[in-house]
């Protein structure tokens, strides 16, 4: 049934492109860090990458948790229940966002200490970089969960825009602009700016969706 593929493929494209773009973004960050700060700063980005992967996977786990439940109740014609799962997901990521941000702000030193000795030349700068980068954790989860919700609700365009926007388009553009304007600090704050822009699109899609449903 080719008609089924026309529905299925667009729903998977968003997540697929998001995964594919991770390698591209990694390359861009490495190249920009080498050019703006220096090769030694790649150590800082490696540490941040471990932390970011942990946080991102937790948010993705929540999104994947509400997707099958939302899809099931959408098929059953129980859309208000789908909206409850979205509410649960958003509340959960809000708690996790504050938790991860707080941990990175309060315990940035011990986290970096797992990878670098305290007398390392890169220790202090890595701690500062992690604290700046972790501000993006406050917004990241909302974009991930809402994107997953739109996939479950059979709305591929919002899901694709959010996933591909935060995964490649916005963060790549912000990286070039922020690094040119603010140097090293601009690089570490790029995810925050990118997630903020994505969140604006996310909020717009949600407003449009609920108006259309009502």
DONU-741887 format. One record per residue (C-alpha): chain; x, y, z; residue in three letters; residue number from 1. Coordinates in steps of 0.001 Angstrom, whole numbers, plus 500000, padded with zeros to 6 digits. Example, Ala and Ser with C-alpha at 12.3 -4.5 7.8 and 13.67 -1.06 7.14 Angstrom:
   kette        x        y        z   rest    nr
       A   512300   495500   507800    Ala     1
       A   513670   498940   507140    Ser     2
end
This chain:
   kette        x        y        z   rest    nr
       A   500000   500000   500000    Unk     1
       A   501985   502980   498711    Unk     2
       A   499541   505369   500349    Unk     3
       A   500701   504143   503759    Unk     4
       A   504284   505046   502932    Unk     5
       A   503238   508550   501985    Unk     6
       A   502024   508963   505555    Unk     7
       A   504756   507035   507325    Unk     8
       A   507873   508448   505665    Unk     9
       A   507223   512153   506378    Unk    10
       A   506699   511309   510057    Unk    11
       A   510113   509645   510261    Unk    12
       A   512019   512205   508233    Unk    13
       A   512196   514694   511122    Unk    14
       A   513874   512303   513552    Unk    15
       A   516009   510837   510775    Unk    16
       A   517379   514204   509718    Unk    17
       A   517912   515161   513338    Unk    18
       A   520089   512083   513906    Unk    19
       A   521919   512606   510614    Unk    20
       A   522656   516232   511410    Unk    21
       A   524421   515387   514688    Unk    22
       A   527584   514491   512801    Unk    23
       A   527434   517680   510755    Unk    24
       A   526986   519844   513854    Unk    25
       A   529845   518035   515597    Unk    26
       A   532110   518774   512636    Unk    27
       A   531063   522445   512575    Unk    28
       A   531668   522898   516293    Unk    29
       A   535072   521219   516121    Unk    30
       A   536113   523329   513150    Unk    31
       A   534869   526578   514724    Unk    32
       A   536473   525835   518104    Unk    33
       A   539824   525130   516452    Unk    34
       A   539610   528334   514449    Unk    35
       A   538386   530682   517196    Unk    36
       A   539837   529266   520430    Unk    37
       A   542421   526667   519528    Unk    38
       A   542876   522937   519383    Unk    39
       A   543202   522574   523151    Unk    40
       A   539590   523741   523615    Unk    41
       A   538370   520582   521883    Unk    42
       A   538889   518904   525248    Unk    43
       A   536232   521184   526736    Unk    44
       A   533803   520384   523937    Unk    45
       A   534377   516656   524409    Unk    46
       A   533422   516917   528076    Unk    47
       A   530390   519026   527244    Unk    48
       A   529431   516497   524579    Unk    49
       A   529187   513705   527149    Unk    50
       A   526964   515789   529403    Unk    51
       A   524824   517025   526512    Unk    52
       A   524284   513462   525260    Unk    53
       A   523049   512375   528682    Unk    54
       A   520639   515304   528968    Unk    55
       A   519387   515007   525387    Unk    56
       A   518778   511258   525662    Unk    57
       A   516734   511795   528824    Unk    58
       A   514545   514313   527000    Unk    59
       A   514247   512039   523966    Unk    60
       A   513241   509200   526284    Unk    61
       A   510340   511258   527608    Unk    62
       A   509282   512161   524071    Unk    63
       A   509410   508510   522989    Unk    64
       A   507450   507575   526104    Unk    65
       A   504447   509744   525283    Unk    66
       A   504460   509043   521522    Unk    67
       A   502862   505566   521435    Unk    68
       A   500350   506528   524122    Unk    69
       A   499331   509657   522222    Unk    70
       A   499108   507778   518927    Unk    71
       A   496930   505078   520479    Unk    72
       A   494429   507509   521957    Unk    73
       A   494426   509604   518780    Unk    74
       A   493379   506489   516880    Unk    75
       A   490708   505866   519499    Unk    76
       A   489324   509361   518967    Unk    77
       A   490353   510488   522448    Unk    78
       A   492346   513597   521580    Unk    79
       A   491980   515253   525045    Unk    80
       A   493882   512330   526548    Unk    81
       A   496693   512961   524050    Unk    82
       A   496855   516525   525313    Unk    83
       A   497178   515227   528876    Unk    84
       A   500227   513202   527867    Unk    85
       A   501717   516328   526315    Unk    86
       A   501120   518173   529573    Unk    87
       A   502770   515378   531561    Unk    88
       A   505740   515391   529205    Unk    89
       A   506199   519146   529362    Unk    90
       A   505998   519150   533152    Unk    91
       A   508492   516328   533423    Unk    92
       A   511050   517970   531131    Unk    93
       A   510593   521237   533016    Unk    94
       A   511655   519507   536227    Unk    95
       A   514554   517741   534508    Unk    96
       A   515645   520969   532810    Unk    97
       A   515969   522788   536116    Unk    98
       A   517678   519759   537675    Unk    99
       A   520305   519353   534941    Unk   100
       A   520921   523092   534762    Unk   101
       A   521352   523278   538521    Unk   102
       A   523735   520323   538574    Unk   103
       A   525886   521833   535836    Unk   104
       A   525985   525199   537559    Unk   105
       A   526720   523893   541040    Unk   106
       A   528893   520897   540215    Unk   107
       A   530620   521936   537001    Unk   108
       A   533985   521590   538740    Unk   109
       A   533507   517978   539893    Unk   110
       A   532027   517018   536500    Unk   111
       A   535026   518390   534629    Unk   112
       A   537211   516790   537293    Unk   113
       A   536162   513356   536033    Unk   114
       A   538072   514101   532831    Unk   115
       A   540722   516681   533745    Unk   116
       A   542943   517215   536761    Unk   117
       A   542411   520427   538686    Unk   118
       A   545869   521700   537786    Unk   119
       A   545213   521251   534061    Unk   120
       A   545486   524378   531931    Unk   121
       A   542020   523671   530484    Unk   122
       A   540230   522997   533766    Unk   123
       A   538962   526503   534564    Unk   124
       A   537948   527289   530992    Unk   125
       A   536148   523933   530693    Unk   126
       A   534177   524640   533867    Unk   127
       A   533136   528059   532536    Unk   128
       A   532259   526564   529142    Unk   129
       A   530067   523864   530697    Unk   130
       A   528192   526432   532764    Unk   131
       A   527486   528580   529718    Unk   132
       A   526522   525638   527514    Unk   133
       A   524164   524194   530153    Unk   134
       A   521838   527200   529889    Unk   135
       A   520475   525522   526751    Unk   136
       A   519275   522609   528914    Unk   137
       A   516511   524857   530234    Unk   138
       A   514847   524916   526795    Unk   139
       A   516054   521799   525013    Unk   140
       A   513501   519372   526449    Unk   141
       A   510454   521411   525477    Unk   142
       A   511432   521405   521815    Unk   143
       A   512207   517688   521817    Unk   144
       A   508963   516655   523524    Unk   145
       A   506696   518864   521420    Unk   146
       A   508373   517629   518243    Unk   147
       A   507693   514050   519324    Unk   148
       A   504110   514946   520160    Unk   149
       A   503501   516345   516676    Unk   150
       A   504924   513164   515166    Unk   151
       A   502519   511084   517250    Unk   152
       A   499599   513308   516252    Unk   153
       A   500344   512854   512524    Unk   154
       A   501596   516418   511960    Unk   155
       A   504916   515907   510129    Unk   156
       A   505569   519522   509082    Unk   157
       A   505830   520985   512620    Unk   158
       A   507825   517972   513765    Unk   159
       A   510232   518241   510830    Unk   160
       A   510654   521997   511287    Unk   161
       A   511411   521697   515005    Unk   162
       A   513730   518680   514693    Unk   163
       A   515676   519869   511667    Unk   164
       A   515692   523460   512892    Unk   165
       A   517215   522742   516289    Unk   166
       A   519303   519869   514968    Unk   167
       A   521047   521640   512101    Unk   168
       A   519660   524827   510539    Unk   169
       A   519342   527146   513538    Unk   170
       A   522361   525877   515461    Unk   171
       A   524616   526087   512389    Unk   172
       A   523554   529640   511627    Unk   173
       A   523828   530711   515257    Unk   174
       A   527283   529150   515541    Unk   175
       A   528624   531231   512667    Unk   176
       A   527055   534463   513922    Unk   177
       A   527769   534010   517636    Unk   178
       A   531383   532951   517129    Unk   179
       A   531995   535955   514888    Unk   180
       A   530407   538411   517338    Unk   181
       A   531421   537044   520744    Unk   182
       A   534300   534645   520120    Unk   183
       A   534663   531749   522556    Unk   184
       A   531692   532753   524712    Unk   185
       A   529574   532946   521602    Unk   186
       A   530388   529330   520757    Unk   187
       A   529339   528027   524170    Unk   188
       A   526140   530122   524146    Unk   189
       A   525167   529066   520618    Unk   190
       A   522891   526194   521778    Unk   191
       A   520957   528574   524039    Unk   192
       A   520279   530989   521172    Unk   193
       A   519423   528131   518818    Unk   194
       A   517010   526505   521280    Unk   195
       A   515395   529889   521949    Unk   196
       A   514717   530434   518244    Unk   197
       A   513381   526882   517959    Unk   198
       A   511162   527406   520996    Unk   199
       A   509551   530393   519269    Unk   200
       A   508614   528134   516348    Unk   201
       A   507492   525416   518759    Unk   202
       A   505189   527811   520593    Unk   203
       A   503778   529090   517296    Unk   204
       A   503015   525568   516097    Unk   205
       A   501329   524710   519400    Unk   206
       A   499143   527818   519316    Unk   207
       A   498121   527071   515733    Unk   208
       A   497443   523407   516549    Unk   209
       A   495197   524096   519544    Unk   210
       A   493302   526813   517699    Unk   211
       A   492700   524422   514828    Unk   212
       A   491588   521624   517162    Unk   213
       A   489159   523866   519003    Unk   214
end
